[in-house]
Amino acid sequence: MTIISEQRRGGFLGVVERSWRKSGYEITSVNSSPRFPAIYAKSPDGFGIRLSIGGQGQAFFEVATPCVDKSTVADPTAETDGPNYAGGPIPRPDVHDDFWSATSPLP
């Protein structure tokens, strides 16, 4: 829910990209759009991963699994630590961070 300013989006994606590479992920594509940037990767075990920045600086992590057999999975038993938006609209980011939400260029 943290607002990531246009000036900090490239830096945010850069931090994630370095972490993914260090973990053995293959970077498969980068969208360097200043407004809606994204980075795409593949994990060592075949998961497709995308980090994209959407409207008003909202970060989205998405994961696609490799082929798997369908199995039954129990519903979670733990309560969420924050708001649970399951089944409803996802609100726009509303948390200001002194670093990630700043509009000044990175030093």
Rosetta constraint file for C-alpha pairs under 8 A:
AtomPair CA 1 CA 58 HARMONIC 6.70 0.50
AtomPair CA 1 CA 59 HARMONIC 7.87 0.50
AtomPair CA 1 CA 92 HARMONIC 7.27 0.50
AtomPair CA 1 CA 93 HARMONIC 4.30 0.50
AtomPair CA 1 CA 94 HARMONIC 5.86 0.50
AtomPair CA 1 CA 95 HARMONIC 5.70 0.50
AtomPair CA 2 CA 57 HARMONIC 7.79 0.50
AtomPair CA 2 CA 58 HARMONIC 6.97 0.50
AtomPair CA 2 CA 59 HARMONIC 8.00 0.50
AtomPair CA 2 CA 93 HARMONIC 5.53 0.50
AtomPair CA 2 CA 94 HARMONIC 6.23 0.50
AtomPair CA 2 CA 95 HARMONIC 4.45 0.50
AtomPair CA 2 CA 96 HARMONIC 5.96 0.50
AtomPair CA 2 CA 97 HARMONIC 6.63 0.50
AtomPair CA 2 CA 100 HARMONIC 7.76 0.50
AtomPair CA 2 CA 101 HARMONIC 7.47 0.50
AtomPair CA 3 CA 56 HARMONIC 6.77 0.50
AtomPair CA 3 CA 57 HARMONIC 5.04 0.50
AtomPair CA 3 CA 58 HARMONIC 6.07 0.50
AtomPair CA 3 CA 93 HARMONIC 5.37 0.50
AtomPair CA 3 CA 94 HARMONIC 6.34 0.50
AtomPair CA 3 CA 95 HARMONIC 5.87 0.50
AtomPair CA 3 CA 96 HARMONIC 5.80 0.50
AtomPair CA 3 CA 97 HARMONIC 7.13 0.50
AtomPair CA 3 CA 100 HARMONIC 6.96 0.50
AtomPair CA 3 CA 101 HARMONIC 5.31 0.50
AtomPair CA 4 CA 8 HARMONIC 6.29 0.50
AtomPair CA 4 CA 9 HARMONIC 6.09 0.50
AtomPair CA 4 CA 56 HARMONIC 7.63 0.50
AtomPair CA 4 CA 57 HARMONIC 4.48 0.50
AtomPair CA 4 CA 58 HARMONIC 6.64 0.50
AtomPair CA 4 CA 59 HARMONIC 7.55 0.50
AtomPair CA 4 CA 100 HARMONIC 5.12 0.50
AtomPair CA 4 CA 101 HARMONIC 4.80 0.50
AtomPair CA 4 CA 102 HARMONIC 7.85 0.50
AtomPair CA 5 CA 9 HARMONIC 6.22 0.50
AtomPair CA 5 CA 56 HARMONIC 7.72 0.50
AtomPair CA 5 CA 57 HARMONIC 5.79 0.50
AtomPair CA 5 CA 100 HARMONIC 6.43 0.50
AtomPair CA 5 CA 101 HARMONIC 4.78 0.50
AtomPair CA 5 CA 102 HARMONIC 6.14 0.50
AtomPair CA 5 CA 103 HARMONIC 5.94 0.50
AtomPair CA 6 CA 10 HARMONIC 7.94 0.50
AtomPair CA 6 CA 34 HARMONIC 6.62 0.50
AtomPair CA 6 CA 35 HARMONIC 6.32 0.50
AtomPair CA 6 CA 57 HARMONIC 7.07 0.50
AtomPair CA 6 CA 103 HARMONIC 7.19 0.50
AtomPair CA 7 CA 102 HARMONIC 7.43 0.50
AtomPair CA 7 CA 103 HARMONIC 5.63 0.50
AtomPair CA 7 CA 104 HARMONIC 6.48 0.50
AtomPair CA 7 CA 105 HARMONIC 5.47 0.50
AtomPair CA 7 CA 106 HARMONIC 7.32 0.50
AtomPair CA 8 CA 12 HARMONIC 6.18 0.50
AtomPair CA 8 CA 100 HARMONIC 5.94 0.50
AtomPair CA 8 CA 101 HARMONIC 7.25 0.50
AtomPair CA 8 CA 102 HARMONIC 7.27 0.50
AtomPair CA 8 CA 103 HARMONIC 7.47 0.50
AtomPair CA 8 CA 105 HARMONIC 7.08 0.50
AtomPair CA 8 CA 106 HARMONIC 6.91 0.50
AtomPair CA 9 CA 13 HARMONIC 6.23 0.50
AtomPair CA 9 CA 34 HARMONIC 7.67 0.50
AtomPair CA 9 CA 37 HARMONIC 7.34 0.50
AtomPair CA 9 CA 53 HARMONIC 7.44 0.50
AtomPair CA 9 CA 57 HARMONIC 7.79 0.50
AtomPair CA 10 CA 14 HARMONIC 6.04 0.50
AtomPair CA 10 CA 32 HARMONIC 7.82 0.50
AtomPair CA 10 CA 34 HARMONIC 7.67 0.50
AtomPair CA 10 CA 37 HARMONIC 7.49 0.50
AtomPair CA 11 CA 15 HARMONIC 6.26 0.50
AtomPair CA 11 CA 106 HARMONIC 7.83 0.50
AtomPair CA 12 CA 16 HARMONIC 6.52 0.50
AtomPair CA 12 CA 100 HARMONIC 7.77 0.50
AtomPair CA 13 CA 17 HARMONIC 5.99 0.50
AtomPair CA 13 CA 38 HARMONIC 7.44 0.50
AtomPair CA 13 CA 39 HARMONIC 7.04 0.50
AtomPair CA 13 CA 51 HARMONIC 7.67 0.50
AtomPair CA 14 CA 18 HARMONIC 6.18 0.50
AtomPair CA 15 CA 19 HARMONIC 6.35 0.50
AtomPair CA 16 CA 20 HARMONIC 6.11 0.50
AtomPair CA 17 CA 21 HARMONIC 6.13 0.50
AtomPair CA 17 CA 27 HARMONIC 7.61 0.50
AtomPair CA 17 CA 39 HARMONIC 7.50 0.50
AtomPair CA 18 CA 22 HARMONIC 6.11 0.50
AtomPair CA 19 CA 23 HARMONIC 6.27 0.50
AtomPair CA 20 CA 24 HARMONIC 6.46 0.50
AtomPair CA 20 CA 25 HARMONIC 5.18 0.50
AtomPair CA 20 CA 26 HARMONIC 7.74 0.50
AtomPair CA 20 CA 41 HARMONIC 7.93 0.50
AtomPair CA 21 CA 25 HARMONIC 5.03 0.50
AtomPair CA 21 CA 26 HARMONIC 6.52 0.50
AtomPair CA 21 CA 27 HARMONIC 7.31 0.50
AtomPair CA 24 CA 43 HARMONIC 6.92 0.50
AtomPair CA 24 CA 44 HARMONIC 6.22 0.50
AtomPair CA 25 CA 41 HARMONIC 6.26 0.50
AtomPair CA 25 CA 42 HARMONIC 5.54 0.50
AtomPair CA 25 CA 43 HARMONIC 4.53 0.50
AtomPair CA 25 CA 44 HARMONIC 5.84 0.50
AtomPair CA 26 CA 41 HARMONIC 5.37 0.50
AtomPair CA 26 CA 42 HARMONIC 5.17 0.50
AtomPair CA 26 CA 43 HARMONIC 6.50 0.50
AtomPair CA 26 CA 44 HARMONIC 7.64 0.50
AtomPair CA 27 CA 39 HARMONIC 7.46 0.50
AtomPair CA 27 CA 40 HARMONIC 5.95 0.50
AtomPair CA 27 CA 41 HARMONIC 4.26 0.50
AtomPair CA 27 CA 42 HARMONIC 6.53 0.50
AtomPair CA 28 CA 39 HARMONIC 7.98 0.50
AtomPair CA 28 CA 40 HARMONIC 5.52 0.50
AtomPair CA 28 CA 41 HARMONIC 5.04 0.50
AtomPair CA 28 CA 42 HARMONIC 6.82 0.50
AtomPair CA 29 CA 39 HARMONIC 6.03 0.50
AtomPair CA 29 CA 40 HARMONIC 5.05 0.50
AtomPair CA 29 CA 41 HARMONIC 6.95 0.50
AtomPair CA 30 CA 37 HARMONIC 7.71 0.50
AtomPair CA 30 CA 38 HARMONIC 5.89 0.50
AtomPair CA 30 CA 39 HARMONIC 4.51 0.50
AtomPair CA 30 CA 40 HARMONIC 6.16 0.50
AtomPair CA 31 CA 36 HARMONIC 7.99 0.50
AtomPair CA 31 CA 37 HARMONIC 5.19 0.50
AtomPair CA 31 CA 38 HARMONIC 4.94 0.50
AtomPair CA 31 CA 39 HARMONIC 6.20 0.50
AtomPair CA 32 CA 36 HARMONIC 7.89 0.50
AtomPair CA 32 CA 37 HARMONIC 5.08 0.50
AtomPair CA 32 CA 38 HARMONIC 6.82 0.50
AtomPair CA 33 CA 37 HARMONIC 4.67 0.50
AtomPair CA 33 CA 38 HARMONIC 7.80 0.50
AtomPair CA 35 CA 53 HARMONIC 7.87 0.50
AtomPair CA 35 CA 54 HARMONIC 7.92 0.50
AtomPair CA 36 CA 52 HARMONIC 6.92 0.50
AtomPair CA 36 CA 53 HARMONIC 5.24 0.50
AtomPair CA 36 CA 54 HARMONIC 5.58 0.50
AtomPair CA 36 CA 55 HARMONIC 7.56 0.50
AtomPair CA 37 CA 52 HARMONIC 5.88 0.50
AtomPair CA 37 CA 53 HARMONIC 5.69 0.50
AtomPair CA 38 CA 50 HARMONIC 6.95 0.50
AtomPair CA 38 CA 51 HARMONIC 5.50 0.50
AtomPair CA 38 CA 52 HARMONIC 4.06 0.50
AtomPair CA 38 CA 53 HARMONIC 6.31 0.50
AtomPair CA 39 CA 50 HARMONIC 5.73 0.50
AtomPair CA 39 CA 51 HARMONIC 5.41 0.50
AtomPair CA 39 CA 52 HARMONIC 6.49 0.50
AtomPair CA 40 CA 48 HARMONIC 7.41 0.50
AtomPair CA 40 CA 49 HARMONIC 5.73 0.50
AtomPair CA 40 CA 50 HARMONIC 4.52 0.50
AtomPair CA 40 CA 51 HARMONIC 6.64 0.50
AtomPair CA 41 CA 48 HARMONIC 5.93 0.50
AtomPair CA 41 CA 49 HARMONIC 5.15 0.50
AtomPair CA 41 CA 50 HARMONIC 6.41 0.50
AtomPair CA 42 CA 46 HARMONIC 5.94 0.50
AtomPair CA 42 CA 47 HARMONIC 5.54 0.50
AtomPair CA 42 CA 48 HARMONIC 4.64 0.50
AtomPair CA 42 CA 49 HARMONIC 6.02 0.50
AtomPair CA 43 CA 47 HARMONIC 5.13 0.50
AtomPair CA 43 CA 48 HARMONIC 6.54 0.50
AtomPair CA 43 CA 49 HARMONIC 7.44 0.50
AtomPair CA 46 CA 65 HARMONIC 7.19 0.50
AtomPair CA 46 CA 66 HARMONIC 5.60 0.50
AtomPair CA 47 CA 63 HARMONIC 6.69 0.50
AtomPair CA 47 CA 64 HARMONIC 5.70 0.50
AtomPair CA 47 CA 65 HARMONIC 4.87 0.50
AtomPair CA 47 CA 66 HARMONIC 5.56 0.50
AtomPair CA 48 CA 63 HARMONIC 5.61 0.50
AtomPair CA 48 CA 64 HARMONIC 4.90 0.50
AtomPair CA 48 CA 65 HARMONIC 6.51 0.50
AtomPair CA 48 CA 66 HARMONIC 7.62 0.50
AtomPair CA 49 CA 61 HARMONIC 7.24 0.50
AtomPair CA 49 CA 62 HARMONIC 5.72 0.50
AtomPair CA 49 CA 63 HARMONIC 4.56 0.50
AtomPair CA 49 CA 64 HARMONIC 6.42 0.50
AtomPair CA 50 CA 60 HARMONIC 7.82 0.50
AtomPair CA 50 CA 61 HARMONIC 5.72 0.50
AtomPair CA 50 CA 62 HARMONIC 5.15 0.50
AtomPair CA 50 CA 63 HARMONIC 6.50 0.50
AtomPair CA 51 CA 59 HARMONIC 6.95 0.50
AtomPair CA 51 CA 60 HARMONIC 5.59 0.50
AtomPair CA 51 CA 61 HARMONIC 4.63 0.50
AtomPair CA 51 CA 62 HARMONIC 6.52 0.50
AtomPair CA 52 CA 59 HARMONIC 5.85 0.50
AtomPair CA 52 CA 60 HARMONIC 5.28 0.50
AtomPair CA 52 CA 61 HARMONIC 6.73 0.50
AtomPair CA 53 CA 57 HARMONIC 5.76 0.50
AtomPair CA 53 CA 58 HARMONIC 5.49 0.50
AtomPair CA 53 CA 59 HARMONIC 4.58 0.50
AtomPair CA 53 CA 60 HARMONIC 6.21 0.50
AtomPair CA 54 CA 58 HARMONIC 5.08 0.50
AtomPair CA 54 CA 59 HARMONIC 6.34 0.50
AtomPair CA 54 CA 60 HARMONIC 7.32 0.50
AtomPair CA 55 CA 92 HARMONIC 7.60 0.50
AtomPair CA 56 CA 92 HARMONIC 6.91 0.50
AtomPair CA 56 CA 93 HARMONIC 6.87 0.50
AtomPair CA 57 CA 93 HARMONIC 7.05 0.50
AtomPair CA 58 CA 92 HARMONIC 6.78 0.50
AtomPair CA 58 CA 93 HARMONIC 5.61 0.50
AtomPair CA 80 CA 84 HARMONIC 6.50 0.50
AtomPair CA 85 CA 89 HARMONIC 6.76 0.50
AtomPair CA 85 CA 90 HARMONIC 6.14 0.50
AtomPair CA 96 CA 100 HARMONIC 7.88 0.50
AtomPair CA 96 CA 101 HARMONIC 5.72 0.50
AtomPair CA 97 CA 101 HARMONIC 5.13 0.50
AtomPair CA 97 CA 102 HARMONIC 7.37 0.50
AtomPair CA 98 CA 102 HARMONIC 5.92 0.50
